[in-house]
Amino acid sequence: ESFVSAAAVLMAKNVLPQLFIAQAAMRGIYGVRFFVDGEWDAVFVDDFMPVDDAGNSVASASVSSTADDAVWLPVLEKAVAKLHGSYGALNSVSYASMLHLLTGGYVTSSPVGAFESGSNLFQEIQAIVSRGAIASIIVEDKRGRPRSVVVERASVTKWEDQLVLLKSIWGNDLESQVQKMGVEIGNWGGAWSEKSKEWTAEVQDELDYSFDDTASSQQSEARLATASSGVLHEFWLAADDLRSFMVKSGGHVVAVDFEDEDRRARTFSVELKSTFPSQVFVINGDDASTSSDTIISLRVLGEKVRGAFPRHLIGMDIYSASDFSGDFSPQEWRSIVRGSSSKFTVERTILPVRERVISISMDLEDGMTYLFVPIVAPPQD
């Protein structure tokens, strides 16, 4: 299910076909690229779709899509399954890992519990969108399956209404769940819905948005792209309503950041020797990017085992200090990890999870030194 939710993000951004680097449709052969261990790698598959003994497809449930996406999606999923060894192996791949595999971006996730109010949530979403990252909301439906909704815009009216424009490919799949709070994905009658009193002519003009055929050319082009990507539902929610929905459905805000001229990656490698950190990464806040946040990503490299990628247990301990000489003794290191150091304080702990890549977003302050200590344990047999 994480595959479908991650693919939905690419459909909403109309970039799904970009993963296909070669095809011979008449012969049923396709080449698909994936971001594996820091590099783009190609996987080639045919268009024969596997079924079980009863003749049912073993692929994920279908989604609302155009005829083009009806071809792209199952072929893409087959290529992902080939990369991981089987369709069944995809059940253990998280939404964040799948996004990283499909986009090559740095994926960070924040639970709704990290935001005390709708305003705090809105500020986070607005920051993600403004820096050019892909923002999505991941929730669970009533069956516990992940479902993604893509953030298209985060706007504030002159009356200080904080609004988020969302896109969904799920149709009424979330309808019964969301109706509990009066919101039906893509077709609801609450505040800021299509026929609500909030959408005055003045507001529509200010946001350059209209629900009728008089939409601006810019909006019409955006909707044309939306239609071609198979994303059928576009709707607005107030930040407070969005947060309420996320609280009820265990939601997370997920960002996918990419390198560009302003944001470049510095790469460090560490050899896995034991569960004890074999290396400590030291970063000075003065050397960090000039942007307000820095993405820290820990990737574990490893060959396939029995046709599948092993997933290590990985996490991070992060410490900070305002006065650091550039080195520390074994005795001082022990005091750091025990929390008794007079110089370093615990900044953050990322609890270990079974992934191949984890990423976090942090503000690194000038004049501060940060220690990033990987927590890595080998995969279970």
Residue, then its C-alpha position, 0 to 999 in steps of 0.5 A: e500500500s505504501f507504493v500506491s500512496a507514494a505513486a499517488v504523489l508522483m501522479a499529483k505532480n504529473v512526473l510519474p512517466q519521468l521514471f520510465i527511461a526506456q520502453a518498447a511498448m509494442r514488445g511489452i518491455y519497459g525500463v524504470r529508474f530507481f534511486v538505490d544507495g545514492e545512485w539511480d539504477a535501472v530495472f527492466v520488466d515486461d508487461f505480463m502481470p502476475v495473478d494468484d491461483a484464483g486469477n486475481s492480481v497480486a498487485s496493489a488495489s487500483v486507483s482512479s487514473t487515466a488510461d495512461d496511468a492505468v499502464w504506468l502504475p502496474v508496470l512501475e509496481k512490478a519493477v519495484a517488486k523485482l527490485h525488492g525480490s517479490y510483491g510481498a516484500l513491498n509490504s515491509v517498505s514504508y511510505a518514506s522509503m518508497l518516496h525516496l526510492l521513486t524521487g531520489g529526494y530527502v524525505t522527512s516526516s513529522p507527526v501531527g502531534a508535533f504541532e500544537s495548533g492548526s497555525n503551527l501545522f500551516q506554518e510547517i506546510q507553508a515552509i515546505v512548499s515555499r522552499g520548493a519541496i514536495a509536501s504531502i499528508i499521509v493518513e490511515d484509512k479505516r483499514g489501517r492502510p496509508r493514504s496520501v494527499v498532496v499539498e498544492r498550495a498554502s495560502v493566507t487571505k487578508w482576513e488571516d484565513q490559513l488555507v491549504l489546497l489539497k489533491s487526492i486520487w482516492g475518490n470516496d475511499l476515505e469518505s466514510q472515515v472523513q465524514k466523522m468530522g464533516v469532511e468528505i474528501g473531494n466533495w464535502g459541504g463544510a467551510w471552504s468547500e466549493k459552495s460554501k459561503e466563505w468563497t466570496a468573489e473577493v476571496q476567489d479573486e485574491l487567491d486566483y482560484s475559481f470553481d467554475d469555467t471562468a478560472s484564470s489561465q494559470q489555474s486552467e493549465a494547472r487543472l489540465a495537468t491535474a487531469s492528465s495525471g489522473v488526480l480527480h479531486e482538488f479541495w481546500l481545507a482550513a488549517d484547523d480542520l486539516r489538523s483535526f482530520m490528521v489527529k483522527s487519522g494518525g496523520h503525518v506531514v511528509a516533505v521531499d527535498f531535493e538538491d539545487e544550486d542553493r542546497r548541496a549535499r555533503t556526503f560522509s560514509v561510515e563502515l558498519k562494524s558493530t552496534f557501537p558507533s564507529q564514527v561520529f559526524v561533526i558539523n559546525g552550524d557556521d558551515a551549514s547551508t544559509s537556508s533556515d533548515t538542514i536535511i540530515s540523512l543517514r543511509v545504510l548501504g548493502e547488497k541484496v540478500r536472497g533477492a531482497f535488500p536488508r533493512h538495518l535498524i538505524g537511528m541517530d543521537i544528536y548532541s550540541a555544544s557552544d564550545f568545542s575544541g575539535d576533539f574529545s577523549p574516550q572519557e569525555w565521550r562516555s560522559i556525552v553518551r551518559g548525559s553528564s557532559s558539561k559541554f554537550t547536551v542532547e539535542r535530539t534522539i531519532l529512535p531506531v527503525r528498520e529502514r535503509v534511509i532516514s532523514i530529519s530536518m533541523d535548524l543549525e545555529d551559528g556558533m554551535t557544534y553538532l555531533f551526529v552519532p549513528i545507531v546502526a544494528p544489522p538486520q534480523d535473519 
